[in-house]
Amino acid sequence: MGVNSYNITAADKERFDQDGYWISPKLLDDETIERLRGAHERIWKKDYDGAGMPLHDFKLPDNPFALRKFDNGWWINDEVHSVVTDMNLGKMAAELLNEDEIRLWHDQVIYKPGTSGQETNAGNVGWHQDYGYWRASSTLNMITVWIALQDTDLNNGGMMTILGSHKWGSIEGSDTFFEQDMTKLKQRFATREWVEEPCILKAGQASFHHALTFHGSSTNLTDQPRLSVVAHLMPGDASYKEGRARHDNVRLLGPRPQFGQKFDNEFFPLLYSK
């Protein structure tokens, strides 16, 4: 159980720097994929591992086509924990970001229901930048690893990225994950060349995208759910930045967090150190 080792090449790094994302080779074996699919089933049934408590209470949405998202699955599920804290994931992230250390910012377990051809926005993920939510972090140099637990393309609601958008900087109001009108969001954010590229993944492959890369996804038109496990990773020296934005992670620094305090306690496990 875990993530296969892979050494980032110069071409991989160039692709990431140029486009804002990179697709890995297959990182999970078939057995690990099946165990993570089983982890999904158990999480949605509130069948948790260990004595820990979930970060937030989860209730299944009333709309059967709505997206399900669970943060910090590693707290309550052994399989998720094993993958999102894997050293090999951290090493790849460190090489892509040019960092010496990588810690887990948080994870997400995401379930996009299939609609069997029914057109609905309920499962859409709006065009957004991850850093739009992470402004409490001192660094923009963060990365998301989106791991597919089945073959994934646009037919089952695969992710799309906007090529090179990580070079635009942090855009005001880009915390729009839950806004489902993709056309309206495009009109708001497409103030320069807007090139959409689908992330087409085989089961066990991962998309690594920069925290400033705009991305989103549309309807899963198949009759099967689209399952993924996502690791959000940061450099080892990331700290709490003063500003308007708050994030659940700030609470994990303790009852009186200080500006400049590093996100380096047991809630933010170290994956890799050079």
Summary of the structure (lengths in Angstrom):
residues: 274
radius of gyration: 17.5
end to end distance: 23.0
largest distance: 49.8
contacts: 885
relative contact order: 0.23
helix: 24%
strand: 24%
